[in-house]
Amino acid sequence: MQDGQSHGHALRVKWKVEGDLDWLGVQRRVCMSAFSSYSLREQSKASRAADVAAGNPDLAYRIHRHAIELIEIEPPLLFLRPWKEHLEKEWQACGA
């Protein structure tokens, strides 16, 4: 985890995930690495009190925005294009 201020965010986290993806009945090995950048928003005293009353932790800040910067995808994105198109449609549907 690192300071994300130079990237316009509060926090920046580098991550990597590897696993098998079942693509139309065919198992494919997939590896992705990326940076996740998080913007935080300070919680009001009323929101914090309501969270605590509901049994949730008392957090002074919550994640306001999350952005992902893909660094590497194996196999290449061309293989994952139908997933990308599907996700773009989902994001547009939710107003992102």
C-alpha positions in Angstrom: 0.0 0.0 0.0 1.3 3.5 -0.8 0.2 7.1 -0.7 -1.9 7.8 -3.8 -2.0 11.6 -3.6 0.3 11.9 -6.7 -2.4 9.9 -8.6 -5.4 11.9 -7.3 -6.4 9.4 -4.7 -5.8 8.8 -1.0 -4.4 5.2 -1.2 -2.9 3.1 -4.0 -2.5 -0.7 -3.7 -0.7 -3.0 -6.1 -2.3 -6.5 -6.4 -2.1 -9.6 -8.5 -4.5 -12.5 -8.9 -4.0 -15.9 -10.6 -6.5 -18.6 -11.2 -8.4 -20.8 -13.7 -11.3 -19.4 -15.7 -13.9 -21.6 -17.2 -14.5 -20.0 -20.6 -17.3 -21.8 -22.5 -16.4 -25.1 -20.9 -12.6 -24.7 -21.5 -10.3 -24.1 -18.5 -7.9 -21.2 -19.1 -5.2 -20.0 -16.7 -5.5 -16.3 -16.1 -3.1 -13.9 -14.4 -3.9 -10.2 -13.8 -2.0 -7.5 -12.0 -3.2 -4.0 -11.3 -3.2 -0.9 -9.1 -6.3 -0.1 -7.1 -6.7 3.6 -6.2 -9.1 4.6 -3.4 -10.6 8.0 -2.6 -11.9 8.4 0.9 -14.7 10.5 2.4 -14.9 11.5 6.0 -18.0 10.2 7.8 -20.3 12.6 9.7 -20.7 12.1 13.5 -24.3 11.1 12.8 -23.3 8.4 10.3 -20.7 7.0 12.6 -23.1 6.9 15.5 -25.7 5.1 13.3 -23.0 2.5 12.2 -22.0 1.8 15.8 -25.7 1.5 16.9 -26.1 -1.1 14.1 -23.2 -3.1 15.4 -20.7 -1.9 12.7 -17.2 -0.6 13.3 -16.7 3.1 14.0 -14.9 4.3 10.9 -13.9 7.9 10.5 -13.5 7.4 6.7 -15.1 5.2 4.1 -14.2 4.5 0.5 -15.8 7.0 -1.7 -14.4 5.9 -5.1 -12.3 3.0 -6.4 -10.4 2.9 -9.7 -8.5 0.0 -11.1 -5.5 0.4 -13.5 -4.7 -2.8 -15.2 -1.0 -3.5 -15.7 -0.9 -7.0 -17.1 -3.4 -9.6 -18.2 -2.4 -13.0 -19.4 -3.8 -14.3 -21.7 -4.0 -10.9 -23.5 -7.1 -8.8 -23.3 -8.2 -10.0 -26.8 -9.1 -13.4 -25.1 -11.1 -11.5 -22.5 -12.9 -9.1 -24.8 -16.4 -10.6 -24.4 -16.0 -10.1 -20.6 -14.8 -6.5 -21.1 -17.8 -5.7 -23.3 -20.2 -7.3 -20.8 -18.6 -5.4 -17.9 -18.8 -2.1 -19.9 -22.5 -2.6 -20.5 -23.0 -3.3 -16.7 -21.1 -0.2 -15.8 -23.1 1.9 -18.2 -26.3 0.5 -16.8 -25.4 1.6 -13.2 -24.3 5.1 -14.4 -20.6 4.6 -14.0 
